[in-house]
Amino acid sequence: MTDFIDPSVDHGKKPYVVDIEKDTLDNENFRKTIWTGEHLQATLMTIPVGGDIGLEVHEENDQFLRLEQGKGRCQMGPAEDDLPFDEEVEDDWAIFVPAGTWHNVTNIGDEPMKLYAIYGPADHEPGTVHKTQEDAENDPHEH
């Protein structure tokens, strides 16, 4: 087990209810998984001003993101260097990312951007907590 895995924060594989807005707004970690099931996973994210979620692609995962606080720039496309989809998003907006689509969301606001993400199937190890983006980049379980 690495420093990035904390099974006490992931309530997966059992019924669970949560005030997702409150928990998202209260989260101070870059990424924290809160529920990992057989076919679905939920994570909370906090992106600092000027930061981003990190340009990535999930070949096998569809992804849903919802902003609870802040303003972002959402970019998507077929390749790492081809992101023709470019939209601004803010509080209460949802982003749908099809599997195999390169994507990034950058915080362009003046406060931390708070969001939650739902993956189908799961993308991170159950119990993953990354306090910072650097922690996420150094996690051997991440792509």
C-alpha angles and dihedrals in degrees: 000000000000130000087259096065121080112166091192091073097051115076095185130142091037135069112282137174125191142175089242095187093052094044091047092050092045094049115107097176124100087232133000126172113220102175133017120181134168094277107011140048134189124204134178121220137191116193118192122228107287092012129112141204089249127259106275147147128217107204094191102027134081110205136205120195127184125190115220096174137014140018127281146178112232118201126182138167149136097277141028090253097036112069106151094159105086121164137156115234133186144172113339095012122129128213122203116200117190118218112271094027120126110228146168136178117205124196105239095166133091098251136049112288111233120197144149127223131204119199128194109225105017116271105187133052111269110265095023115163121178112182090192139017087249089059089053092050091050096047108111090210093062123086 
